[in-house]
Amino acid sequence: MFTELNSILNATPDSFTQGEFILVSDRQSDASFLIHHFLSFYLRARCKVCFLGLVQSFSHYSAISQRLGVSLTQAREKGQLIFLEGLKESLSILIPQETTTGSQAMDFLRDPTVGLQRLYEFVRSSVSSDGGGEEGVEEWGPPVLLVDDVSVLLSLGVSAGAALDFSHYCRATVCSQLQGNIVMLVRCHGEEAEDDGSDEGSEWLLKGLTHQCSLTLHVQGLPTGYCRDIHGQVCVYVDANFLIQTEHIRDTDLLIIQVFRFS
C-alpha cells in the first residue's frame, strides 16, 4: 500500500517535493498509519524531523517504526529526530512533581492566554538548528514537522482559531522559509456535519487546514460498508494553486487525483 501511495505522490526517500504541507484527516476510520509511514519515510530521506506526538508515547511510535525498519532511538540520539512527548509533558504540568518542571512548549496548559506561541518557538528552534558545519555533527536534509494530532489541542482548551494560527506560522517557517515539509493529522468524529456557522470544533479546524495545505490525504471507511478484506480507502486531494507553481496546471479548485483502498 505504501508503495502505491509513494507512486501516486511521485515520492521516494531520494526524491520528493519540498515545501509541501500535507494534511492527513480521517472520519470514522484511523489514519494514524500514515503518520507512521511519513515518519519512517522522512527519516530514511535523512531529513531533520520535529515530531509533536500529542496522543501516544515515544515507546509506541518507536515500536511501530521498528517494524518499519527505522530506529527512533538512534535517530533521536544522532540529533535527527526532535520528539515532544505531549502526554508526558501535559502530565508534568497538570500534576506537577518536585523533580519535574515540564516543557515550556506546553505553557498553554499553565496559562491559556499565552496561546501556542511557546509551542511554535519550540518547532522553530527544532527545525532551524541542523548542526551543519559543526565538527563531528551530521548534516541533515530539509526539515520536516509532523503533528499527531492537532485536533487534540482543542480538547486541551485551545481554540480552533489559535490552532490555525499555529499551523499558519509553522507553514511560513518550515515550508516557505526553510523549504521543508509539514505532515499534520486532524481527526473528525462522527458523520460529516453541516456548516452551522460555528467557528470552533474539529470540523472548522479541518476546513481551515484544508485551505492552508497543498495536499490532503483523507482516510474513510468504504462507502459500500464493511468488507472483511478491505479496511477503508484513502482519497488524495491536491490544491491546484500549489500545482500551478509546480506543474503549471491552470485551475483554482481542490482536485481529487486518486482514490485507493487499503487492507
Buried (B, 14 or more C-beta within 10 A) or exposed (E): EBEEBBEBBEBEBEEBBBBBBBBBBBBEBEBBBBBBBBBBBBBBBBBBBBBBBBBBEBEBBBEBBEEBEBBBEEBBEEBBBBBBBBBBBBBBBEEEEEEEEBBEBBBBBBEEEEBBBBBBBBBBEBBBEBBEEEEEEEEBBBBBBBBBBBBBBBEBEBBBBBBBBBBBBBBEBBBEBBEBBBBBBBBBEEEEBEEEEEEEBBBBBBEBBBEBBBBBBBBBBEEEEEEEEEBBBBBBBBBBBBBEEEEEEEEEEBEEEBEEBBE
